[in-house]
Every structure is written in structure tokens, then in C-alpha cells.
């Protein structure tokens, strides 16, 4: 037993015991050695862990919102003490203490379930090598080792060789197809979860570095799942896919019931409550909004006319009609003639002048030497 096994041995026992209990329950419906009995046991393990983590998830929501609200103040502190990092850190800690905000609270659910994830990974790794672990007996380990989901053994990985997969009674192609599909679903669910957070549940009135970080994570996390997923056994992929779907559903519930103030989801919820008459608002805000709506409705917009209507307006002498056109034509001609007259006069005078010059040039006396 290595150092990691020694440290995580209690977790191995806990995880394996939970799986065995759920397996005993699902064995009443499915065959004991079937992938459904073992796969659903892992699924229920995830659900149980996530239910226990709901209080931490609530703290995560509060901490994330507090961090969003503090971003402008944090940015001001960074600009003010940009040359003094120690003072900057002290002011940041003071701000956290005054507002009761813990930056690590947003990471609590992930940190809390990480030991269970590592423990499950090691339990499945022991099963793949046909070694008893925790409360799993040798018979149960052999049953779990040969159990498969859609042709892929629970203990198999994408990078396993064909010989190793054959030892588990499966075909390499089936294992890789199933693992690729699960990795794609896992990455897609992670991406959609982060995208939903950015597009619907972020205060759009404040542009902060926090938003840029979240936007970057929207692409980084799915990529990480895709890269590391090829090293995960099928059982771990079941675990991670289940926890991603749970996170997505949990976030959808929170966005619908308690969205972040200033976000798109918050505005949509306010409009819905206002339309249903369930929203209690400040009378001054209602009066200001009604005044703005009334001013907007009184604003006259020019009507768009068809081509035939414009032609009728011209023949009727309306705006842009024949009379105005005639005035424009006559005015344009007279004005043009008046403007062009000096030019013509100038041209004539210029012609006369040039003619006189030519004439004068013709009468120029000859050189005395040529007389």
C-alpha cells in the first residue's frame, strides 16, 4: 500500500461501502454482474454526495455574488496601490473582512467533492487490477471488473490496449466509442453550464475582470475535461458526467428562482412578476417608468410612404410636389443664370481682351534694324 492509499484509506472504505449498498439495492432489479447495477450505483453515489454538498453550494452562490459586487472596489484598490503590493493585499483583506466575503467559498463544492472523486478513481483502479479495496470482496471486485455499460467495462479506459480490454471481455472499438461519447457529453454539459452563467446570471451593468475570468473558464474547463477524460475509467466518466448534469440542473433552478440582481435572468423575472401583479415596487420607480413610456408613445415617427403615394403627393402639389419642383426649377434656373452671368461676362471680356492683345500684337512696330 502506497502513501496515497494510506491517507485515503478511510475514503476508500466509505466510497466502496456506499457503492456496495446501492449495488445490493439495484441487484433486486438487474443482474448482479450487469453494468446497469454497478453503473447506477455510481450514479447514486454522485447524487448522494451532491445532496450533502447543497449547503456549500448555497455558500458558493453568496460568495460569488459578493465577489461580483466587490469587483469595482477591488479594482480601485489595485489602481491606488499598484506600486505597493503589500498594502494592496492588506486593503483587500480588510475589504473581505468588512463585507464578510471569503474568496475561497466559490471553490468549496469542487474542493469538497475532490477527495471523493480521487477515492472513486482509486477504487475503480483497484477493480481494474482485480485487487480488493475497501469493503469490496474479491467476488464483488470480479463482478464489477467484468460489468460493462453499452459494451464498455466500467474499469476500462480510452487509452487501454486491445489486450487489456480483451481481458475484461470487451472490444477496444466499443470502449473507445463509448468513452468518446461520454467525454463529449461531459465537456458539452460543462460548457453550457458556464455559458448559461455568463449570459443569464451575471450583472451586465458592471464590467469587471471577474467576468473576463469566467468567460475564459467557459472554454478552459471543457478543454480540460476532454484532455483528462481519455485517462478516466468508464466508471469515473459516469461519475463526472452525472455531477456535471446535476450542476447544470441546480444552476438552472437557482437562475430561475433567485437570479443575480442586474442580470438578464433577473430582468426577465422582474418583468414576469410585474405582468402577474406579484411585484411590489417603489412608487417613484413606477412613476418614472410610466413617464418614460408615455414620452416614448408620444414621440411621432415619420410614416413610410410607398412609391405610388409619393408620386400622388408630387402631382397634388404636396411636399415635394410639382409646384415645389417648378419653384425649384425656376429658382434654380434664375439663380443659375445669375450666377453664370458674371462668368459669361468675364469670358467675353476675357475674349475681347485677348483679341485686343492679339490685335495689338499684330500692330507692334517692326524692329528698327529690319526697316
Residue pairs with C-beta under 8 A, 6 or more apart in sequence:
1 9
4 122
5 12
5 122
8 115
8 118
8 119
8 122
11 115
11 116
11 118
11 119
12 119
12 122
12 123
12 133
12 134
13 134
13 135
14 119
14 134
15 45
15 116
15 119
15 120
15 123
15 134
16 123
16 133
16 134
16 135
16 136
17 134
17 135
18 44
18 45
18 48
19 38
19 41
19 42
19 45
19 123
19 136
20 41
20 135
20 136
20 140
22 40
22 41
22 44
22 45
23 32
23 37
23 38
23 41
23 140
26 36
26 37
26 40
26 41
27 37
29 37
30 36
30 37
30 40
31 37
32 143
33 143
33 146
33 147
34 147
35 147
35 148
35 149
35 150
35 153
35 154
36 149
37 147
38 143
38 144
38 147
38 154
38 235
39 147
39 149
39 154
39 235
39 238
42 120
42 154
42 235
42 238
42 239
42 242
43 238
43 242
45 116
45 120
45 239
46 239
46 242
46 243
46 246
47 242
47 246
49 113
49 116
49 243
50 113
50 243
50 246
50 250
53 109
53 112
53 113
56 108
56 109
56 112
57 109
57 250
59 105
59 108
60 105
60 106
60 107
60 108
60 109
61 254
61 258
62 105
63 101
63 102
63 103
63 105
63 106
64 106
65 260
66 99
66 100
66 101
67 101
67 103
67 106
67 210
68 202
68 203
68 206
68 208
68 210
68 260
69 203
70 95
70 99
70 101
71 206
71 208
71 209
71 210
72 206
72 208
73 95
74 92
74 95
75 208
75 209
77 88
77 91
77 92
77 95
78 88
80 91
81 87
81 88
81 91
82 88
95 101
96 102
96 103
104 111
113 243
117 236
117 239
117 240
120 235
120 236
120 239
121 232
121 233
121 236
122 133
123 133
123 134
123 136
124 154
124 155
124 233
124 235
124 236
125 155
125 233
126 132
126 133
126 136
126 141
127 133
127 136
127 141
127 144
127 145
127 154
127 155
127 235
128 145
128 155
128 156
128 168
128 233
130 141
130 142
130 145
131 141
132 138
132 141
133 141
136 144
144 154
144 155
145 153
145 154
145 155
145 168
146 153
146 168
146 169
147 153
147 154
148 154
148 168
148 169
148 170
149 178
149 234
149 238
150 174
150 178
151 170
151 171
151 174
151 175
151 178
152 170
152 174
152 175
152 177
152 178
152 179
152 234
153 165
153 168
153 169
153 170
153 175
153 234
154 233
154 234
154 235
154 238
155 168
155 233
155 234
155 235
156 164
156 165
156 168
156 170
156 175
156 179
156 233
156 234
157 175
157 179
157 230
157 231
157 232
157 233
157 234
158 175
158 176
158 179
158 180
158 183
158 229
158 230
158 231
159 230
159 231
160 172
160 175
161 172
162 172
165 171
165 172
165 175
166 172
175 234
178 234
179 229
179 230
179 234
179 237
182 229
182 234
182 237
182 238
182 241
183 225
183 226
183 229
183 230
183 237
184 226
185 241
186 225
186 229
186 237
186 240
186 241
186 244
187 222
187 223
187 225
187 226
187 229
188 222
189 241
189 244
189 245
189 248
190 221
190 222
190 225
190 244
191 218
191 219
191 221
191 222
192 248
193 244
193 247
193 248
193 251
194 214
194 217
194 218
194 221
194 222
195 218
196 248
196 251
196 252
196 255
197 214
197 251
198 211
198 214
198 215
198 218
199 264
200 255
200 259
200 263
200 264
200 265
201 251
201 254
201 255
201 259
201 260
201 263
201 264
201 265
202 211
202 214
202 260
202 263
203 260
203 261
203 262
203 263
204 262
204 263
204 264
205 262
206 262
225 240
229 237
229 240
232 240
255 265
256 265
256 269
259 265
259 266
259 269
260 266
270 279
273 279
274 281
305 313
310 320
313 319
313 320
313 321
314 320
314 321
314 322
314 325
315 321
315 322
317 323
317 324
